[in-house]
Amino acid sequence: FRRYWGFLLLERLLPHLSEDTVPSMMTPNIVRAMSDNISVKGKSALAKVGMRTAERLSEVCESNTKVGLAVLTHLLNQKNTIQPVDAAKTNLRSMMANRIVAKLDSEAIVGYVTYLQQLFAAPRRVRSKSGVADAQTAVNVSDKSIEKQRAWAVDQMIRVARFGQLPITDELTGSVLRFVAAHAAFTVTGDTKKCSVVELRDAPVPELSAATRDYCALALVNLVGELNRHVSEPNRTASDAETRGLAGHARDGTAWPTAALALVLDTKRKRGMQVVLHGFEETQEPLTKLLAQLREMAQAASGLEAAAAQRVHMLELLLGNLSVGAAFGANPQTQAEYLEVAAEVSECYAKLTQTGQESDSDSDDEPELQPVEVLTDILISLFTRDSSILRRLCDQVFVPFAELMTARAMESIVGVLQAREGADEDVVTEMDGLAAMDVDESDTEMADDNAGVIDEELRRKIEEALGSNSNGDDAASESGAEESFDDEQMTVFDDKLAEIFRQKKEQKTWARELKLSFVNFKLRVLDLADVFLTRQGDNALAIQLVAALVDLARTTNKDTRNRAVHERAVSILNGRLTKIPAGFDQTEALKLLEVVHERARRASDQRELEMLAGVAAFIGRAVLESGDVEASARVHELNAESVRDFMGRKASQMQVGFFRAAMAKQRAGLLSGLWTVAADAVAEFGRPQRAVNVYRQVQAYALADSVLATAPRVASELTDTSEFIVLTERVLRESCASLQETLKFAVSEANVNATGRLLIDGARVREIVQTVLQMVRRVAKVDAFRPIVVALKPSSEWTQAVKALEASDKLASPVIRNMCRSLADLSLLAEPKTKAKAKAI
């Protein structure tokens, strides 16, 4: 209650306080009130008024940098209030600190980082050398609180270094990087004032704990990962034009991972320095070689053209991140794995630099792996690791190599996408690279057996537990049903039974986690597919990748566990098929197109049909653009077959929208095939009782209207429209002929079924008539095609059918009678409309 009134009072006072007074208002009680149990997303009255007060105070701090930094130092200097930032439990103090940091200028940012470094070195007695704020002393601070303060200071420094909206210089970023790396890797045994590493000259008081050093090591790995996409500011001091830095590199060309690794390996030789990294004695030699390799790569990239240099820089980033992970890691197995993958990256770089040179292998041997093939296998293996930083880095590294994609590299990606989980087993099927997922072979066999014999296995273990408690008495074992356990035997039996069920639970948990890992693994490989189709959608290998994505989307459609994989595959197919590939295998493309049409006819829902429509349009245009006459004819045949399936089979899931997607993606000059299909459809199925039902008959007219909707585009893009003039005339003639026959049937006695209901009711007649009138009006608006409409003179049979419809009591309505006046003479629709003159008053 008192905090509530205190927040209200502070909220009212803030507009009347001077700049010098605002920092002094940040007493320990106020800071504690903003930190204790008040979440930004709280719904209580106290949280709401606290949020309003924090917002008002943040606005004051944002308007004045000096005030903001002074308030910030008060927020950081109180005891037991500095905690690592947790996004799920962000309190008002953390929210204010983040907002103030976002508004700091360069000078204030340097002062803030300096203050954080001082806070890390001396949490108990912080001395500010920046002169921004007076010294604050926190008394009675526990060791746990000291660790929290240091962890929070490291988090804030890293946030400043990677915050893209701040005016951060390379010097400041490098200072944060060296500070965190130095305190994670070294301890000073001599005089700290003479230490060669500037960041270590202020000895931490008290000394850093092992947990704090491990936290710094983990934070450094994350910082390096975040800097992979960080681009330095343009060099405005250079005499030449402004240049934009490379991602993951300082403006001088040094990669941030290289800088962190160099700090450790170059400083370890200095006197008074002791490396405290885990397993450094084992990793020192390979890391030294990797550092030399990184410097060689940076030097080699400077003499290459832009595209080749970009590939080398990306390999340098990948190798550097793996080296940092191996140097600052705490798990010996993880360090060994990183070093092993780093050796493979070095091999990939060696192959990249040898491109164009003669190979030492004999011509009869299997072709040597290309750099992109080696890199693809490396990236796929890294996807098995649970690291979001590595996942983003793999996507970034793959971008410049997408244009070098080969068939074998594509097979590696497709192989993962086509891998399936067993139909009855609880584990995934075998696939290339599965060993990299750290799945033990014996565990896999155990999970395979669980599906069929888990009950028998459980029964056997329970029987063994029962038998083991007989103390070797065979008679007691045989008559166990007649005798009861004593207390000691029952205790042993309960313990063994609990162990049996615990193992069973662990097996189920392992199988469930393995399934989730398999889903996440596919999602990460899908990121590579997304990058490839975005960058190289016109590559011939795109057809092969699209086929795998279509199959993946179909097989995961009804699977709740793999729903994320399905959504990702559909998203890629819907959004990335914008370029037209060339040089692909026509036979394979037509096979895929046949599969797509067949699946579209049996699509499970509208979304799947839309996805397949986009794929069919993509492949169809690619085949038509190739100019192959036979292949183009097959594309039109498939469209015609799908139309006949739609019109003649009641269970068909095909829709007119499937063909509209092709019309939207194809060039105007390639639309003649669809116009022919539409003319054939309305001529055959637009007549009564030819389609499977009346709805499909109406859709035949809708298809014809859809192709004529592209007439304006045809007239504007083509200089010679003679072919389309003939097709337009045919579509209109066939539509009118089918409409005339439909009207005659609708007013006849044959339009009544055995129960007395109309086969074609007034609503369907209105849809058909409205569609035909819309088709005529579309054509009449195009100057090149208007003569076709002028030539639509009514015949005696046409006039008789229209009058019969208008006079029909069963079908005619005010709307239909109004349409009949337009139907009487369609050629009049070609005349321009004239505005009626205003009547004189």
Salt bridges, closest charged atoms under 4 A:
GLU11 OE1 - ARG12 NH1 3.36
GLU11 OE2 - ARG52 NE 3.43
GLU55 OE1 - ARG99 NH1 2.41
GLU62 OE2 - ARG99 NE 3.02
ASP143 OD1 - ARG124 NH2 3.96
GLU199 OE2 - ARG178 NE 3.22
ASP202 OD2 - LYS129 NZ 3.71
ASP202 OD1 - LYS193 NZ 3.82
ASP214 OD1 - HIS278 NE2 2.96
GLU226 OE2 - ARG392 NH2 3.58
GLU242 OE2 - ARG236 NE 3.67
ASP266 OD1 - ARG269 NH1 3.88
ASP266 OD2 - ARG295 NH2 2.76
GLU285 OE2 - LYS289 NZ 3.91
GLU316 OE1 - HIS249 NE2 3.16
GLU316 OE1 - HIS313 ND1 3.27
GLU337 OE1 - ARG385 NH1 2.34
GLU366 OE2 - ARG408 NH1 3.62
GLU368 OE2 - LYS351 NZ 2.84
GLU373 OE1 - ARG408 NH2 3.15
ASP386 OD1 - ARG524 NH2 3.61
GLU403 OE2 - ARG311 NH2 2.79
GLU421 OE1 - ARG561 NH2 2.60
ASP426 OD1 - LYS515 NZ 3.64
GLU456 OE1 - ARG459 NH1 2.96
GLU457 OE2 - ARG460 NH2 2.43
GLU464 OE2 - ARG460 NH1 2.49
GLU499 OE2 - ARG502 NH2 2.32
GLU506 OE2 - ARG502 NH1 2.20
ASP527 OD2 - ARG391 NH1 3.59
ASP527 OD1 - ARG568 NH2 3.12
ASP530 OD2 - ARG568 NH2 2.94
ASP530 OD1 - ARG576 NE 2.59
ASP551 OD2 - ARG420 NH2 2.31
ASP551 OD1 - ARG599 NH2 3.43
ASP559 OD2 - ARG561 NH2 3.99
GLU567 OE2 - ARG563 NE 3.44
GLU567 OE1 - ARG607 NH2 2.65
GLU594 OE2 - ARG634 NH2 3.17
GLU598 OE1 - ARG601 NH1 3.25
GLU598 OE2 - ARG602 NH1 2.26
GLU625 OE2 - ARG621 NE 3.19
GLU625 OE2 - ARG667 NE 2.76
GLU637 OE1 - ARG634 NH1 3.15
GLU641 OE1 - ARG601 NH2 3.83
GLU641 OE2 - ARG634 NH1 3.34
ASP645 OD1 - ARG649 NE 2.76
ASP680 OD1 - ARG730 NH2 2.37
ASP705 OD1 - ARG778 NE 2.80
GLU734 OE1 - ARG687 NH2 3.96
GLU741 OE1 - ARG687 NH1 2.57
GLU767 OE2 - ARG764 NH1 3.18
ASP783 OD1 - ARG786 NH2 2.86
GLU797 OE1 - LYS744 NZ 3.80
